[in-house]
Amino acid sequence: FTEVFGQAMGRTPSDYVRHVRVERAKQLLSQTNATLDTIAHQTGLTDAAHLSRIFRRATGQSPGRFRRK
């Protein structure tokens, strides 16, 4: 599965899921006033700290900075 998925999508399944979670977090950050904990739970992450780590790694900025822009 992983090999076929990688060939079709150009990334591993876990990288794809992480990408989807970050994109959803971006949407929630820009369209709602939900807390980081709420957004983390809505995107399948354990807590705000986990969201912040994943988000910063993917975008180069914190969720708070992204929301302020």
URSUL-V25510 format. One record per residue. RES is the residue in three letters. SS is DSSP state (H for helix, E for strand, C for the rest). Layout:
res=(RES RES)
ss=(SS SS)
This chain:
res=(PHE THR GLU VAL PHE GLY GLN ALA MET GLY ARG THR PRO SER ASP TYR VAL ARG HIS VAL ARG VAL GLU ARG ALA LYS GLN LEU LEU SER GLN THR ASN ALA THR LEU ASP THR ILE ALA HIS GLN THR GLY LEU THR ASP ALA ALA HIS LEU SER ARG ILE PHE ARG ARG ALA THR GLY GLN SER PRO GLY ARG PHE ARG ARG LYS)
ss=(C H H H H H H H H C C C H H H H H H H H H H H H H H H H H H H C C C C H H H H H H H C C C C C H H H H H H H H H H H H C C C H H H H H H C)
